[in-house]
Every structure is written in C-alpha cells, then in structure tokens.
Amino acid sequence: MTKPAPDKPPVVSVSQLTEAIKLNLNSAFYSVWVGGELSGVTQARSGHVYLTLKDKSASLNGIIWRNNAENLKFDLTNGLDVVCQGSIDVYPARGTYQLIIRKIQPQGVGELELAFRQLHQKLSAEGLFDPAIKKPLPNFPKHIAVVTSPTSAAVRDFLQVLTRRWPNLRVTIVPAKVQGVGSAKEIARGIEACDRFADRPDVVVVTRGGGSMEDLWSFNEEVVCRAVHGCSIPVISGVGHEVDVTLCDLVADVRALTPSEAAERCVPNQADLIAGLNNYQRALGVHLLNRFQSARKQLDALQSRPVIARPIDHLRRAGMELDSLEAQLHRGGKRIVSDAQHQLGTVAAKLETINPLSVLARGYSVTTNAGGQTLTDCQQVQAGDKITTRLANGSVVSRVESLEEEK
C-alpha cells in the first residue's frame, strides 16, 4: 500500500508578503507620534525631504512629501530634537519601512519661534540689521506709499493720523494680503512695485494691526525681509502693537510701534511747525527792533559829536594844524640842510689835508717807472729806463742816466 504524500506548506511570493506586511503596518500605525533626533537630512530636487530619526539605540527612516515640506516654517537641521506625526509605510523595492511624516515640531521650542530664530540668525549674519545701512527719512515727504490691506483698521488709523498731522499729502495704497497663505509674497511684490512707480514715493510704509504670532507671521518671512532690504526708498515698518517685533521691523530703516506711530514718523506735525515758525517770527521781530533801537542810539551819539554837528569848525582846526605842521617842516628842512652843509665843509677840509695834489703843490713829486709803479727805491730802475715824474701842474718824462745810492 502506497503512503500518501505529505501536504506542502503554502508558499507566497516576496511581493505578496511585503504587501501583507505593508497593509498590516499601515493599519496598525496609521497615525503615530515619534520623537527623536534628526540626522541625514536631505532635500531632493523633487522637493521631498529625506531624513533619519534616531535615539540612543535605534533609527527610523522618514520622508516628508514636497507639499508638506513647502509649508515648514523652520529649517530642518541635523541634531535637532523633533516630534513627528505620521504613518508607517513599507517601501516594497527595498523591503524597508519608513515614517511618512505629515507634521513635525521642534522639541522644547515652538515651530514659529524656532523659525524666527533661524532666520534672524541668517539675516543678521548677512548684515541686514546693520544700523549703518539704514536710510534716513526725508524731512518733508510729498508722496507716501502704504503696503497693507486697504480694508484694514490699520490703514484707517494710519491715514487719520497722517492727514491730521499733514493735510493734502499724496498717499498711494498698495493693496496686499497681510495674513494667510500667499500674503508674504503679496507684501513683497507690493514693496518691490513701489520702486517701479513713475512717480516714486519718498517713503514706503509696511503696516498692519496687531494679532498673534501666527497672524503676523507674513512679516517674518524671508521674502518680505529681502524686499524691504532691497528697496531703494526708505521703509517704515509699523506692524502690530508695541510688544510685537517682527523681522520686517528689524530690517526696515525705521521701526514704528503701531500703524499710528508709523504715520507720526512719516511727517512732522504741521500745527507744531506753524507754531514754531510763529515763535521764530516773534523772536525775529523783537531782535530786529532791538537792533534798530541800538543803531538809533549809536546814530544819535555820532550825530552829537562836534565833527558831525559842526564839520566846518573841524575843517578849520585841521587847516590850522596843517599850516603849523608846514611851518615846522620848513624850519626843520632848513636846519637839516644847514647842518649837512657844515658837516660837508668839515669833511672837505679833512680830505683836502690828505689830498696828494695838495702835497705836490708844496714842492713834492711822485715818480713812476714805465709800468706805472711808484718808485721808492733806486733798485726798482736801471740806467736807460724811462721814468715819469708827476708835479703839481703836470708831468716830466726823463731817462735814467745813472744810479746813486746813499750810504
């Protein structure tokens, strides 16, 4: 008798087993919260973000699809502690499981707070908050552009304060959403449009009323900060209330605490200027009156002087003084000439006593050889030399016959 063949165990394919595991994991872990440290964060060209969640003893691959990654407020960096919400899925091609992340939150700090800190650090490193690059506001702007929601209470408050302080000023409202999806891009486009106006404004104001951090988040977006920084026109940021500080406030040339204060920073108070001008006018009038009275006193004092009151008498006295000076000059001149003549006679007499011609007139003579050398020694000539003897009234030319030396 033949024994029956044993039953064969059921065999499934790898794909079937993987699909069964996938269905079970999807069902069991459809929504799970997982905490861990980020590592290996990579954003693909498709926009999907791939990462690994790990703790001390295990790791879990994760993926954030592009539509969710685009809505992240903060940057995913390696080493950041996060909590992720998503579902477990299996990647059949590799037989691995991964976490499909729908939400991700930083540990210990809020999502928006972390995003604010990260962008603040980035823009600060690039110098966008540097006070040295802040542009000054014009003293008396003629045209102001306001980027805001045209139906908001903020724009009404702004215009009310502005027109009260400086009436008849040209204001252009550049409409933009100030909250919600796409609002940041609209605000940035509005700021950039101001630079292209044919009649360029003197000041650009970016403003909205108060709200929560989420409500004001558009003014913390990088695209808005870049637009403010790139604007060639001075920008005033008046977002929220006094306690609200946005990155747009820090990048702007001037930060206003509220929309109303933004209007105050734009223009001076015309009433104050008029009052100041009136004060200057009164002070100038008093000053001119004092100057006039001082000049009148000086003129009266000058008028009372004799030279002004009786100019003929002054001229006569001056004429008499001139005649006296002329007489003194004449006498002094004669005395100087006389003294000079006396000194000249004395000098002439002295010169006459030492005049060689005077000596010759008394019987002396001067003899010179042919070279004109005065003879003082008989050895200076020889027999036959020609000599000249100078007398008082002429010269005698002779020739030496012989030499006789005295012994």
C-alpha positions as CSV (number, residue, x, y, z in Angstrom):
1,M,0.0,0.0,0.0
2,T,1.4,3.4,-1.1
3,K,1.8,6.1,1.6
4,P,0.0,9.4,0.8
5,A,2.4,12.4,0.0
6,P,2.8,14.9,2.8
7,D,1.0,18.3,2.4
8,K,3.2,21.1,1.1
9,P,3.3,24.3,3.1
10,P,1.7,27.3,1.5
11,V,4.3,29.5,-0.4
12,V,3.8,33.2,-1.0
13,S,6.0,35.5,-3.1
14,V,8.2,38.2,-1.7
15,S,5.8,40.8,-3.2
16,Q,2.8,39.2,-1.6
17,L,4.5,39.0,1.8
18,T,5.7,42.6,1.6
19,E,2.2,43.8,0.6
20,A,0.7,41.9,3.6
21,I,3.2,43.5,5.9
22,K,2.6,46.9,4.4
23,L,-1.2,46.6,4.9
24,N,-0.7,45.5,8.5
25,L,1.7,48.2,9.3
26,N,-0.4,50.9,7.6
27,S,-3.4,49.7,9.6
28,A,-1.6,49.4,12.9
29,F,0.5,52.6,12.7
30,Y,-1.8,54.9,10.6
31,S,-1.2,57.8,12.9
32,V,1.8,57.7,15.3
33,W,3.9,60.4,17.1
34,V,7.6,59.7,17.2
35,G,10.3,61.7,18.9
36,G,14.0,61.7,18.1
37,E,17.0,63.5,16.8
38,L,17.3,64.4,13.1
39,S,20.2,63.2,11.1
40,G,21.0,62.7,7.4
41,V,18.5,65.5,6.4
42,T,18.5,65.8,2.6
43,Q,16.1,67.7,0.3
44,A,15.8,66.1,-3.1
45,R,15.4,68.1,-6.4
46,S,11.8,66.9,-6.4
47,G,11.2,68.8,-3.2
48,H,10.8,65.8,-1.0
49,V,12.8,65.7,2.3
50,Y,14.5,62.5,3.4
51,L,15.8,62.1,6.9
52,T,16.5,59.7,9.8
53,L,15.1,59.8,13.3
54,K,17.3,58.3,15.9
55,D,17.8,57.8,19.6
56,K,20.4,56.0,21.6
57,S,19.6,52.5,20.4
58,A,17.5,52.7,17.2
59,S,16.9,54.7,14.0
60,L,14.0,55.2,11.7
61,N,14.0,56.4,8.1
62,G,11.5,59.1,7.4
63,I,10.2,61.2,4.4
64,I,8.3,64.4,4.1
65,W,6.5,64.8,0.8
66,R,7.0,68.1,-1.1
67,N,3.6,69.6,-0.4
68,N,4.2,69.2,3.4
69,A,7.8,70.3,3.2
70,E,6.9,73.6,1.5
71,N,4.8,74.5,4.5
72,L,7.5,74.1,7.0
73,K,8.2,77.3,8.9
74,F,11.7,76.3,10.2
75,D,14.7,74.7,8.7
76,L,15.4,71.0,9.4
77,T,19.0,70.6,10.6
78,N,21.0,67.6,11.8
79,G,21.0,67.3,15.5
80,L,17.6,69.0,16.1
81,D,15.3,67.2,18.5
82,V,11.8,66.9,17.0
83,V,8.4,65.2,17.4
84,C,7.0,63.8,14.1
85,Q,3.4,62.7,13.4
86,G,2.8,60.4,10.5
87,S,2.2,56.8,9.4
88,I,4.4,53.7,9.0
89,D,4.7,52.6,5.4
90,V,6.8,49.9,3.6
91,Y,8.9,50.6,0.6
92,P,8.5,47.3,-1.3
93,A,11.5,47.7,-3.6
94,R,13.9,47.6,-0.7
95,G,11.7,45.8,1.8
96,T,12.3,48.6,4.4
97,Y,9.8,50.5,6.4
98,Q,9.8,54.3,6.9
99,L,7.8,57.0,8.5
100,I,5.7,59.2,6.2
101,I,5.8,62.5,8.1
102,R,2.8,64.8,8.0
103,K,3.7,67.1,10.9
104,I,7.0,67.9,12.6
105,Q,7.6,70.1,15.6
106,P,10.8,71.0,17.4
107,Q,11.2,69.8,20.9
108,G,11.3,72.5,23.7
109,V,10.5,75.4,21.4
110,G,7.6,76.3,19.2
111,E,7.8,75.9,15.5
112,L,7.4,79.6,14.7
113,E,9.8,80.6,17.5
114,L,12.5,78.3,16.0
115,A,11.8,79.6,12.5
116,F,12.1,83.2,13.8
117,R,15.4,82.4,15.5
118,Q,16.9,80.6,12.5
119,L,16.0,83.3,10.0
120,H,17.1,86.1,12.5
121,Q,20.5,84.4,12.8
122,K,20.8,84.1,9.0
123,L,19.8,87.7,8.1
124,S,21.9,89.1,11.0
125,A,25.0,87.2,9.6
126,E,24.4,88.8,6.2
127,G,24.2,92.3,7.8
128,L,20.5,93.1,7.0
129,F,20.0,94.5,10.6
130,D,23.2,96.7,10.5
131,P,22.3,100.3,11.6
132,A,25.0,101.6,9.2
133,I,22.9,100.8,6.2
134,K,19.7,102.4,7.4
135,K,18.4,105.1,5.1
136,P,17.3,108.4,6.6
137,L,13.7,109.6,6.3
138,P,13.1,112.8,4.3
139,N,12.0,115.8,6.5
140,F,9.1,116.7,4.3
141,P,7.9,113.9,2.1
142,K,5.4,114.7,-0.7
143,H,4.4,111.2,-1.7
144,I,3.9,108.2,0.6
145,A,3.2,104.6,-0.4
146,V,1.5,102.2,2.1
147,V,1.7,98.5,1.6
148,T,-1.2,97.0,3.5
149,S,-4.7,95.6,3.3
150,P,-6.9,98.5,2.0
151,T,-9.8,97.5,4.2
152,S,-8.0,97.1,7.5
153,A,-8.4,99.2,10.6
154,A,-4.7,99.8,10.5
155,V,-4.8,101.7,7.3
156,R,-7.7,103.8,8.6
157,D,-5.8,104.7,11.7
158,F,-2.7,105.5,9.7
159,L,-4.5,107.8,7.3
160,Q,-6.4,109.5,10.1
161,V,-3.2,110.4,11.9
162,L,-1.3,111.3,8.7
163,T,-3.9,113.7,7.4
164,R,-4.3,115.3,10.8
165,R,-0.6,116.0,11.1
166,W,0.0,117.0,7.4
167,P,-3.1,117.6,5.3
168,N,-3.1,117.4,1.5
169,L,-0.3,114.8,1.3
170,R,-0.3,112.4,-1.6
171,V,-0.8,108.8,-0.3
172,T,-0.8,105.7,-2.5
173,I,-2.3,102.5,-1.0
174,V,-0.6,99.4,-2.4
175,P,-3.1,96.5,-1.6
176,A,-1.7,93.3,-0.2
177,K,-2.9,90.5,1.9
178,V,-1.3,90.8,5.4
179,Q,-2.3,87.4,6.7
180,G,-2.7,83.8,5.5
181,V,-1.4,81.8,2.6
182,G,0.4,83.8,-0.1
183,S,0.3,87.0,1.9
184,A,4.1,87.2,2.3
185,K,4.6,87.1,-1.5
186,E,1.9,89.8,-2.0
187,I,3.6,92.1,0.6
188,A,7.0,91.6,-1.1
189,R,5.5,92.3,-4.5
190,G,3.9,95.5,-3.2
191,I,7.2,96.7,-1.8
192,E,9.1,96.0,-5.0
193,A,6.4,97.7,-7.0
194,C,7.0,101.0,-5.2
195,D,10.5,101.2,-6.7
196,R,9.0,101.0,-10.2
197,F,6.4,103.7,-9.8
198,A,6.7,106.5,-12.4
199,D,6.2,109.0,-9.5
200,R,8.4,107.3,-7.0
201,P,7.3,107.8,-3.3
202,D,9.6,109.4,-0.8
203,V,8.7,106.9,1.9
204,V,7.3,103.3,1.8
205,V,5.2,102.2,4.9
206,V,4.6,98.5,5.5
207,T,1.9,98.1,8.2
208,R,-0.9,96.1,9.7
209,G,-2.7,95.9,13.0
210,G,-2.0,93.6,16.0
211,G,-2.5,89.9,16.3
212,S,-1.0,86.6,17.3
213,M,2.4,85.5,16.2
214,E,0.7,83.3,13.6
215,D,-1.3,86.3,12.4
216,L,1.8,88.4,12.0
217,W,3.9,85.6,10.5
218,S,3.9,87.0,7.0
219,F,6.2,89.8,8.2
220,N,8.7,87.2,9.4
221,E,9.0,85.6,6.0
222,E,12.4,85.8,4.3
223,V,10.8,87.1,1.0
224,V,9.4,90.1,2.8
225,C,12.7,90.9,4.6
226,R,14.6,90.6,1.3
227,A,12.1,93.0,-0.4
228,V,12.5,95.6,2.4
229,H,16.3,95.3,2.3
230,G,16.4,95.7,-1.5
231,C,14.0,98.7,-1.6
232,S,15.9,101.9,-2.6
233,I,13.3,104.0,-0.8
234,P,13.3,104.5,3.0
235,V,11.0,101.9,4.5
236,I,9.0,102.3,7.8
237,S,7.7,99.1,9.3
238,G,4.7,99.5,11.6
239,V,3.4,96.0,12.3
240,G,1.2,95.0,15.3
241,H,1.4,96.6,18.8
242,E,4.3,97.7,20.9
243,V,5.1,94.2,22.2
244,D,5.2,92.7,18.7
245,V,8.6,92.6,17.0
246,T,8.9,91.1,13.5
247,L,11.9,90.6,11.3
248,C,10.4,93.1,8.9
249,D,10.7,95.7,11.8
250,L,14.4,94.9,12.2
251,V,15.3,95.1,8.5
252,A,13.3,98.3,7.9
253,D,15.1,101.7,8.0
254,V,12.7,102.8,10.8
255,R,10.5,100.7,13.1
256,A,7.2,102.1,14.4
257,L,5.5,100.5,17.3
258,T,2.0,100.8,15.7
259,P,0.4,102.0,12.4
260,S,-0.5,105.3,14.1
261,E,3.1,105.8,15.1
262,A,4.2,104.9,11.6
263,A,2.2,107.9,10.4
264,E,3.8,110.1,13.1
265,R,7.3,109.0,11.9
266,C,6.4,109.9,8.3
267,V,5.7,113.5,8.6
268,P,6.1,116.3,11.2
269,N,3.0,117.9,12.8
270,Q,2.1,120.9,10.7
271,A,0.5,122.7,13.6
272,D,3.7,122.4,15.6
273,L,5.7,123.7,12.7
274,I,3.4,126.7,12.2
275,A,3.6,127.4,16.0
276,G,7.4,127.1,15.8
277,L,7.5,129.5,12.8
278,N,5.3,132.0,14.6
279,N,7.6,131.8,17.6
280,Y,10.6,132.4,15.3
281,Q,8.7,135.3,13.7
282,R,8.1,137.0,17.0
283,A,11.6,136.4,18.2
284,L,13.0,137.8,14.9
285,G,10.7,140.9,15.3
286,V,12.0,141.5,18.8
287,H,15.6,141.0,17.7
288,L,15.2,143.4,14.7
289,L,13.5,146.0,17.0
290,N,16.4,145.8,19.5
291,R,18.9,146.1,16.7
292,F,17.1,149.2,15.3
293,Q,16.9,150.8,18.7
294,S,20.6,150.1,19.3
295,A,21.5,151.5,15.9
296,R,19.4,154.6,16.6
297,K,21.3,155.2,19.9
298,Q,24.6,154.9,18.1
299,L,23.5,157.3,15.4
300,D,22.3,159.8,17.9
301,A,25.6,159.5,19.7
302,L,27.5,160.1,16.5
303,Q,25.3,163.0,15.5
304,S,26.1,164.8,18.8
305,R,29.8,164.7,18.1
306,P,31.3,168.0,17.0
307,V,32.8,166.6,13.9
308,I,29.3,165.7,12.8
309,A,27.4,168.6,14.3
310,R,29.9,171.4,13.2
311,P,32.1,170.0,10.4
312,I,33.3,173.4,9.2
313,D,34.9,174.1,12.6
314,H,36.6,170.7,12.4
315,L,38.0,171.5,9.0
316,R,39.2,174.9,10.1
317,R,41.1,173.4,13.1
318,A,42.5,170.8,10.8
319,G,43.7,173.6,8.4
320,M,45.4,175.4,11.2
321,E,47.1,172.3,12.3
322,L,48.2,171.7,8.7
323,D,49.7,175.2,8.5
324,S,51.6,174.7,11.7
325,L,53.0,171.4,10.5
326,E,54.0,173.0,7.2
327,A,55.9,175.8,9.1
328,Q,57.6,173.2,11.3
329,L,58.5,171.2,8.2
330,H,60.0,174.2,6.5
331,R,62.1,175.2,9.6
332,G,63.2,171.6,10.1
333,G,64.2,171.3,6.5
334,K,66.4,174.5,6.6
335,R,68.0,173.3,9.8
336,I,68.8,169.9,8.2
337,V,70.3,171.5,5.1
338,S,72.5,173.8,7.2
339,D,73.7,171.0,9.4
340,A,74.5,169.0,6.3
341,Q,76.5,171.9,4.7
342,H,78.5,172.3,7.9
343,Q,79.3,168.6,8.0
344,L,80.2,168.7,4.3
345,G,82.7,171.6,4.8
346,T,84.4,169.8,7.7
347,V,84.8,166.6,5.7
348,A,86.1,168.5,2.7
349,A,88.7,170.2,4.8
350,K,89.9,166.9,6.1
351,L,90.0,165.4,2.7
352,E,92.0,168.4,1.4
353,T,94.7,167.8,4.0
354,I,95.3,164.3,2.7
355,N,94.9,165.2,-1.0
356,P,98.1,164.1,-2.9
357,L,97.7,167.1,-5.2
358,S,97.9,169.4,-2.3
359,V,101.2,167.7,-1.2
360,L,102.5,168.2,-4.8
361,A,101.7,171.8,-4.7
362,R,104.1,172.3,-1.8
363,G,107.0,171.1,-3.9
364,Y,106.8,167.4,-3.7
365,S,106.6,165.0,-6.7
366,V,105.8,161.3,-7.5
367,T,107.9,159.3,-9.9
368,T,106.8,156.1,-11.6
369,N,108.5,153.7,-13.9
370,A,107.3,152.6,-17.3
371,G,104.9,150.1,-15.7
372,G,103.3,152.8,-13.6
373,Q,104.8,151.6,-10.4
374,T,105.7,154.3,-7.9
375,L,109.4,154.4,-7.3
376,T,110.5,154.3,-3.7
377,D,113.9,152.5,-4.2
378,C,116.6,153.2,-6.7
379,Q,116.9,149.4,-7.2
380,Q,113.5,149.5,-9.0
381,V,115.1,151.0,-12.1
382,Q,118.2,150.7,-14.2
383,A,120.2,153.1,-16.3
384,G,118.3,153.8,-19.5
385,D,114.9,153.2,-18.1
386,K,112.2,155.7,-18.9
387,I,110.5,157.3,-15.8
388,T,107.7,159.8,-15.3
389,T,107.7,162.5,-12.6
390,R,104.3,163.9,-11.5
391,L,104.4,167.5,-10.4
392,A,101.6,169.8,-9.2
393,N,100.8,171.2,-12.6
394,G,102.0,168.4,-14.9
395,S,104.4,165.6,-15.5
396,V,108.1,165.3,-16.6
397,V,109.3,162.3,-18.6
398,S,113.0,161.5,-18.4
399,R,115.5,158.7,-18.8
400,V,117.8,157.4,-16.1
401,E,121.5,158.2,-16.7
402,S,122.9,156.6,-13.6
403,L,122.0,155.3,-10.2
404,E,123.5,156.7,-7.0
405,E,122.7,155.0,-3.7
406,E,123.1,156.9,-0.4
407,K,125.3,155.3,2.0
